[in-house]
Amino acid sequence: MDLSGKVALVTGAGRRLGRAIAAGLARKGAHVAVHYHRTADGAAEAVEEFRRWGLRSRAFAADLRDPGQVDRLFEEVEAEFGGLDVLVNNAGVLRRRPVLEITPDEWDDVFAVNLRAPFLCAQRAARLMQKRGGGKIVNLADLAAFQAWPSYAHHCASKAGLLALTRVLARALAPAIQVNAVAPGTVLPPEDWSEAERAELARRTALKRLGTPEDAVRAVLFLVESDYVTGATIVVDGGRLLMG
């Protein structure tokens, strides 16, 4: 897919990796719908930046836990841009809680954002893409989909489910719509991490260094621009999975 003039929606695009992905798509010439939940200022800054580049862009607020707000989001995107060519399901939550302390509400909340919302967004996006003859969907997972993190059972299960959903959607929506996933490692450490924590994680990767947001962005762009890849997951982790 040539992204020039195409319409892309990135969820959770007001900050951090989501904003970097939105910018990567915009640099390729895509008009970007910037979804956010709480980061209104960051979303507004992204929209202003993309408009300076001569592109159409608008920020859309929605709590993706609410199916009604998901419906409204896609109705507004269609009304604003006339359709949709690319969806990047980036929005997610990370909750730390020992296994024996996770409550049903906490479990449901993580799954509502990390797994149900990407499904509902993909469902709505696919209907719009079919009107245009096709499209691309990229889901953002992480290494929790492959590893057992003792204090993140709900997160690990939701991200593993997202990879399964990616494969199911790839088969169900083929051949017109390609669905893939990217599973980044530490390409954007938490802002409160110390240098010692960053150094330790770098030591535990095969490449002995941390990544950057652009490493993940390039993987997303590859999947969006490629027309012969579907149902795949690209792991962007510097070889951390190789180290156990």
N, C-alpha and C positions, 0 to 999 in steps of 0.2 A: 504494500500500500504506500502510495506517495501521500504524505501527510499534508502537503500544501493545500490549503483551502478546506481541509476536513474538519469535522467538529468532534472534539474529545471532551469527555467528562472525567475528572479525577476526583474521587471522594477523599475527604480528609486532606485537602490541598492547601490549607491555610498555613501550614508550618512544616518544618523538617522534611522528611523524604517525600511526602505528598507534594509539597510546593516545588521541590527539585524536579519531580517527574512532570508536573504541569509545565514548568519552564522548559524542560527538554522537549516536550511536544510542541510548545509554542515556538521554540527556536527552529523547529522543522517546518513551521508555517501553519500549524493547526490553530483553529479558533478554540479557545479553552473555556469550558464551564468549570468554575472553581467551586467545589462543594466544601462547606465547613459546618461545624457544629458550634464550637465555642470561640474559635480563633477568627473573629470577624476582622480584626485589624490586619492580620496576616493575609487573609483572603483579599481584602481591599487593596493591599499593597501589590499583591500578585496581579490582580486585574489591571491596576494602573500601569504596571510594568508592561504587561502584554499589549495593552492598548497603545503604549508609546512605540511598540514595535510594528504598529499598523494592523494589528489583529483585533478581531472581535473577542470580547471576554466579558464575563459577568459572574459575580459571586452568588451562590445559592445556599441559604441556610436550611438545614434539615437534621433532625435527630433520627438517624437510621434505625434506631430501635423501634420506631413507630412505623408500621407498614403504610399508614395513611400519609405520613410525611414523605416516605419513599415515592409513593404515587404522585404526590404533589411536585416533588423534585423533578421527576421526568416529564410531567406535564409542562412545567415551567421551562425546562430546557428545550423541549420541542417547540413551545411557543416563541422562545427567544431566538433559537438557531434554525428552526425548521426541520430538524432531524438530528441523528447521532451516528457517528462512524466508529468511535473508539470509546470504550469504558475501561478505566483503570480502577479496580476495587482496592484502594489503598487504606481506607479508614479502618482502624482497629483499636482494641484496648489491650493492655497488659496488666493483669492483676496478680499480685503475689499473695499467696495464702497457703499454709500447710494443708495437705490433703484432708486431714481429719477436721479441719476448721472451715472448709468451704461450705457455705450454705446453699440451699436450692436457688435462692434469689441471686446469689453471686454467680453461680453456675449459669443460670439462664441469661443473666446480663451479658456475660462474656460471649456466650453463644449467639445472642441476639445481634451483637455488633460484628463479631468475627466470622460468623458462618451464615446466619439467616439473612442478614443485610446484604452480603455479596450475592446470595442467591436471588433475593428479590430485585436487587439492582440489575443483575444479569438478565433476569426474566423481562423486566421492563425495557432494558436496553435492546435486547434481541428483537423485541417487537418493532422498535423504531428502526433498527438496522435492516430488518427484513424488507421494510418499505424502500430501502435504498439498494437492496440487492446483496447486502453483506456487511461485515464489520469485524472488529477485533475486540476481544475482552482479555484483559490481563489481571490476574488476581495476585495480591501481595501476601505471601506467607512469610515464614522465617524458619530458622533451624529447629524451632520447637516442634515442627511437623515431623521431624525425624528423630529427635532426641527425647529422653525422659527427664524432664526438669521437675524434681520432687515438690517444689513449692508453686508449681504452675500447671497443675493437672488440667484445669479448665482451658487454659491457654493452649497447651500442647494438643489436647483433644480437638479443640476448635480449628487449629491450623492444619492438623492432619486431615480433618474433615474437609477443609477448604481445598486441599490437593485432590481428594477423592471427587469433590464436586467439580473441580476443574476438568477432570477426565470425563465425567459423565456429561457435562455441558458440551465439551468438545465433540463428543460422539453425537449427542442429541441435536446440536445446532449445525453440524456439518451438512453440506460442504460450504455453505455461504459464509458462515461465521466461524472464525478460529478463536479458540479459548486456550490460554496458556497461563502459567504462573511463574513468578520469580520469588525465590526464597533467599533474601539477603542474610548475610551474617552481620558482623559489626561494621557497618558502613557509616553509621552515625551514632556514636555512643551517647548515652544520656548526658545531659549538660552538667550534672552534678558529679560525674565520675572524676576521680583523682587521676593524676598522671601514673601513679603506681597501678591502679586498676586497669588503665588502658594498656600499660606495658605488659601486665600479666596476660591479658587476653591476646595481645599480639604474639606473645611467646607461645601461646597454645594454638596458633594457626601455622599451617605448613609454610606459608609465605613470610611468616615472622613480621607481619605488619597489619595494621588495621586498614580497612577500605575507606572509600569516600562515597558520598551520595551519588556521584557521577558513575561509579561502578554499577550501581543498581539501575540508574537511569539508562545507561547504554544497553543493559539487558532488556529492559522494557521496550526501548525503541527497536531493538532487533526483532522482538516478537511482534510488534505492531507492524513493522515494515515488511517482514517476511510473509510470503503467501503460501508457504508449504511446510509450516510447522503448526501442529495443533495437539492439544493434550499433553504438552511437555511442561516440565518444571526446570528452570535454570537456577542452579544454586550459585550464589555469588558470595562466597565466604572465605576466600583466601586459603581454602583447604582445611578449614577448621573441622569439618565433619570427618576428614581423613584421620584426624588426631585422636578421635574417640571422645 
